[in-house]
Amino acid sequence: MNAAREADIIIIGAGFGGLSAAARAVELGLKPLVLEKGGDSDYPCNSRYSGGFVHIALEDPTDPPEKLNQAVTTLTGGTADAAVAKAFTEDGKKVIDWLRGHGVQFIRVGHRPTGHHVMAPPRPAQPGLQWKGRGPDRLLRNLAQWLSDRGCEIILGTRASELKVENGHCVGVIAEQGGATVEFRGKAVIIADGGFQANPDLLKKYICARPDRLHQRNARSGTGDGLMMAEKLGARLVGMDCFYGHPLHGEAFTNDLLWPYPQMDSIAVSGLIVDSTGRRYVDEGMGGTYIANMMARRPDPSDSFVIFDETIWTGPAGDLSAPPAPNPSLKTAKATMHSARTIPELAKLAGLPAETLARTIAEFNAAVAAGTPENLDPPRSLKKGQHVQVKKPYVIEKAPFYAMPMCPGITYTMGGLATDIDTRVLHNSGAIIPGLFAVGSASGGLEGGPGFGYFGGVSKAVISGLRAAECIARENQAAAPARRAG
Ligand SMILES: Cc1cc2nc3c(=O)[nH]c(=O)nc-3n(C[C@H](O)[C@H](O)[C@H](O)COP(=O)(O)OP(=O)(O)OC[C@H]3O[C@@H](n4cnc5c(N)ncnc54)[C@H](O)[C@@H]3O)c2cc1C
């Protein structure tokens, strides 16, 4: 192994978490170095694939911190780390301003607070993966150029594999580079590797018995390397069984026009979801991420159909708050959509047991018409509560009726390394692991809970990235007089 390369901070991963930490560190007079396992300047990462909606807990990040903090508490059913949630929600406006300072132009998309700050240019309203030249891709390239102009290197094709610890302090990283092993040393290490959604073994351990039936609605770059390296040092893991994701059309595994968009949420929360026995098993009112998680927990995650009617297809299925809408993009993508004038005919086309399906729909319709869907088993929520976006259910009554196969799509894992408010990684004992930081989807503690509450992947990555750099700068300053005295 050659002599170790040195910098103030070694950052693992060049997504929004890693690059915002690097840029903030440079602004504060530090010399960071970024390791990225992707081999060229188009390296795939979730940040690049992102829709660019910058929100906090589905609210506008510039809203008052108390409101944002309350939204996090509500969405996560009070399970988010209270101190971290309070600190991070105080940074909402700061993050929007910081991003603007790095060239981001925001536009509004849709009518919800989630769409108040969308990075321009937004993704086009077309099905499939469309990232090139869009706001998030542009931000990654701008940050990379800004860093390069200031002498900060992003070393591509370099996969971190081990953390170096001396006297209990994390002092560097061992990495694989073109078949060779290389060492990088610094005063601190930031894990910004984007979560473990693309690691089937970790998915099997924490989330899903059949990872092969869980659609990778992501860049497949988050393989949990940082998590496993830190776990070896005794790091505490939190919220490991929850993920952020959406229900997708069941043919997303074989048709690239069906992921990451259109999401099936608007149909799934308006109609009803049945498994291969024709029975409901999930509270559709809890929203898309909840539905995707509950699907993933089934012995076969991809055995579901969403049942809906013409009123839903010509109504909520055209909802443009997360473009493109299922209607018409499912048709553009030539996705299978069984449709029939009667329920028995529909059951036959979809291969579902006709009598059971008819009974399930009749019970659902009666409960919705009576205003008592919450009494169903499982209930169909009506109230705003754990999930703020509960939509009204529809009576399935207007032909043609539709049955569409669905699968759960995992975007990123919500759980990960437990940290304090400054993103310092916590040991199982509760103490911090000196010199070790975790940001973005590598960190846990802020999302999940009974309703699978979502903080916002972009805001979490940038807020935590800035916080990590600021903490390291403070620690560095505090240590300077001691070093001089020594
Ligand atoms: C399709 C899609 C749409 C989304 N839309 C939104 C949205 O509109 N709003 C929102 O808030 N969030 C959205 N998200 C989520 C959001 O994009 C992510 O949560 C966020 O960008 C994660 O940033 P990150 O830096 O933690 O991880 P990433 O961007 O994934 O970056 C991690 C980087 O680490 C690298 N890496 C991994 N392991 C190693 C290793 N061992 N050594 C070196 N490098 C390594 C990876 O190659 C990768 O480049 C979306 C995600 C997807 C996939």
The ligand as a MOL file (V3000), in Angstrom:
LIG
                    3D

  0  0  0     0  0            999 V3000
M  V30 BEGIN CTAB
M  V30 COUNTS 53 58 0 0 0
M  V30 BEGIN ATOM
M  V30 1 C -36.0680 8.5770 -8.0710 0
M  V30 2 C -35.8110 9.3590 -6.8110 0
M  V30 3 C -36.5210 10.5290 -6.5840 0
M  V30 4 C -36.3040 11.2490 -5.4090 0
M  V30 5 N -36.9510 12.4360 -5.2360 0
M  V30 6 C -36.7340 13.1510 -4.1210 0
M  V30 7 C -37.3440 14.4340 -3.9650 0
M  V30 8 O -37.9940 14.9620 -4.8730 0
M  V30 9 N -37.1530 15.0760 -2.7730 0
M  V30 10 C -36.4080 14.5480 -1.7660 0
M  V30 11 O -36.2840 15.1690 -0.7010 0
M  V30 12 N -35.7610 13.3690 -1.9190 0
M  V30 13 C -35.8970 12.6700 -3.0730 0
M  V30 14 N -35.2310 11.5000 -3.2560 0
M  V30 15 C -34.3090 11.0520 -2.1960 0
M  V30 16 C -33.0220 11.8830 -2.2170 0
M  V30 17 O -32.5970 12.0370 -3.5510 0
M  V30 18 C -31.9340 11.1680 -1.4120 0
M  V30 19 O -32.4410 10.8140 -0.1430 0
M  V30 20 C -30.6980 12.0420 -1.2000 0
M  V30 21 O -30.3150 12.6830 -2.3810 0
M  V30 22 C -29.5780 11.1670 -0.6500 0
M  V30 23 O -28.3490 11.8390 -0.6570 0
M  V30 24 P -27.0730 11.0930 -0.0800 0
M  V30 25 O -25.9300 11.9970 -0.3130 0
M  V30 26 O -27.3410 10.6180 1.2940 0
M  V30 27 O -26.9390 9.7500 -0.9670 0
M  V30 28 P -26.6020 9.5500 -2.5140 0
M  V30 29 O -27.0520 10.6720 -3.3380 0
M  V30 30 O -27.0940 8.2050 -2.8840 0
M  V30 31 O -25.0030 9.5540 -2.5720 0
M  V30 32 C -24.2410 8.5470 -1.9740 0
M  V30 33 C -22.9750 8.3500 -2.7950 0
M  V30 34 O -22.0880 7.4970 -2.0640 0
M  V30 35 C -21.4270 6.6440 -2.9800 0
M  V30 36 N -20.9310 5.4730 -2.2510 0
M  V30 37 C -21.6320 4.4420 -1.7270 0
M  V30 38 N -20.8200 3.5760 -1.1040 0
M  V30 39 C -19.5720 4.0730 -1.2300 0
M  V30 40 C -18.2930 3.6240 -0.7900 0
M  V30 41 N -18.1380 2.4910 -0.0850 0
M  V30 42 N -17.2060 4.3710 -1.1100 0
M  V30 43 C -17.3200 5.5040 -1.8520 0
M  V30 44 N -18.5080 5.9720 -2.2980 0
M  V30 45 C -19.6230 5.2700 -1.9740 0
M  V30 46 C -22.4960 6.3220 -4.0050 0
M  V30 47 O -21.9210 5.8510 -5.2120 0
M  V30 48 C -23.2130 7.6530 -4.1350 0
M  V30 49 O -22.6670 8.4290 -5.1810 0
M  V30 50 C -35.3740 10.7790 -4.4420 0
M  V30 51 C -34.6290 9.6330 -4.7040 0
M  V30 52 C -34.8370 8.9260 -5.8930 0
M  V30 53 C -34.0100 7.7040 -6.1630 0
M  V30 END ATOM
M  V30 BEGIN BOND
M  V30 1 1 1 2
M  V30 2 1 2 3
M  V30 3 2 2 52
M  V30 4 2 3 4
M  V30 5 1 4 5
M  V30 6 1 4 50
M  V30 7 2 5 6
M  V30 8 1 6 7
M  V30 9 1 6 13
M  V30 10 2 7 8
M  V30 11 1 7 9
M  V30 12 1 9 10
M  V30 13 2 10 11
M  V30 14 1 10 12
M  V30 15 2 12 13
M  V30 16 1 13 14
M  V30 17 1 14 15
M  V30 18 1 14 50
M  V30 19 1 15 16
M  V30 20 1 16 17
M  V30 21 1 16 18
M  V30 22 1 18 19
M  V30 23 1 18 20
M  V30 24 1 20 21
M  V30 25 1 20 22
M  V30 26 1 22 23
M  V30 27 1 23 24
M  V30 28 2 24 25
M  V30 29 1 24 26
M  V30 30 1 24 27
M  V30 31 1 27 28
M  V30 32 2 28 29
M  V30 33 1 28 30
M  V30 34 1 28 31
M  V30 35 1 31 32
M  V30 36 1 32 33
M  V30 37 1 33 34
M  V30 38 1 33 48
M  V30 39 1 34 35
M  V30 40 1 35 36
M  V30 41 1 35 46
M  V30 42 1 36 37
M  V30 43 1 36 45
M  V30 44 2 37 38
M  V30 45 1 38 39
M  V30 46 1 39 40
M  V30 47 2 39 45
M  V30 48 1 40 41
M  V30 49 2 40 42
M  V30 50 1 42 43
M  V30 51 2 43 44
M  V30 52 1 44 45
M  V30 53 1 46 47
M  V30 54 1 46 48
M  V30 55 1 48 49
M  V30 56 2 50 51
M  V30 57 1 51 52
M  V30 58 1 52 53
M  V30 END BOND
M  V30 END CTAB
M  END
